[in-house]
């Protein structure tokens, strides 16, 4: 048979319910040569409308239902059903799918509902040149063949007569048939919907039935569990009865205890009243303490502010003390230096530092009187008198106008050191301030600490 993707639609409708006159097969040979393709020609009647799933099958003579086809081919739908060329159709069967025996077969047109709409005359698949073959048969076989041929001719004549009568009836019944087909299509669609609905309803019923069975099983198991639970509850009820009696006795005991507690509560209420009065006194005391604490906090803040001021002043005084300490050390170094220079000069002049205060006035007095042992006087007296004042001459400071003894050999150094003692130098930026501007100097040094 032909290998197809989909099987053709068939039915178990018997021959009595088929309509063979709606499709007429033309040019059907008595026999076809095996091994070659064959073409089937057919004509569609006026009122027959082909559909997409219609097909033509090759059936062995004597078939009962459309399921007994040997092979089939799908029909081709015409483009325009009203044209004359659309009525003449053909379909080709491949040699590979054709029967290989010499039985009688016929073409049948089957619609998509599985109903036969036309049938051809019988034909065979056998070689063409059987006339050249000498066939030896007996008289009985010849008689059987003749009898079979007579039967076939008679059947053929009956089919022709039936075809003529059916063609006459066809024109009258086409309109009715078309309406019936439309009604049939409507009924089929309704039937399909009903079948689908019934199927869905059946599925729902089956699901509900399964659910009911499951619920029944659950209810049975729950019923058994409830029986066990009832027994347990009865046992618990009896236990609770005994416990209830105990609770009643306990309630009585609690009532007595409650009376005692009420009495105690009255006593506690009295004590609570006393405690509240005491608490009020404590609150007043706490309020007074808070006021005192606030006053103390204010005083502490004032002391803290004073402490901060004192700390600032202390830091300023410390800085000034450090500055003065460095100035003092510097002055001591300068004093030591001047003492050393003075001693050096005195030793250079051959004078003693301790007898300096006595020798100088003596030399001043000797200028008025001469040594009695010298006739012309001391020749070095003029030198001593002229050199002594030059060694320790009196100078005035241009700033403070004070007198100071300056060494003739280092007059500029002594004057510079004296001027430094009259000025204040910043230890951080080396800025110089006069000694009279001490407050400005202190403010300047304090600014460096901020």
MOQUI-V290369 format. One record per helix or strand. SS is the DSSP state (A for helix, B for strand). FROM is the first residue (numbers start at 1). LEN is the number of residues. If there is no record, write none. Layout:
ss=(SS;SS)
from=(FROM;FROM)
len=(LEN;LEN)
This chain:
ss=(A;B;B;B;B;B;A;B;A;B;A;B;B;B;A;A;A;B;B;A;B;B;A)
from=(15;21;23;31;38;55;66;69;84;88;95;105;116;123;139;356;381;392;403;411;423;432;435)
len=(3;1;4;2;7;6;3;6;4;6;3;6;4;3;211;10;11;5;5;11;3;3;15)
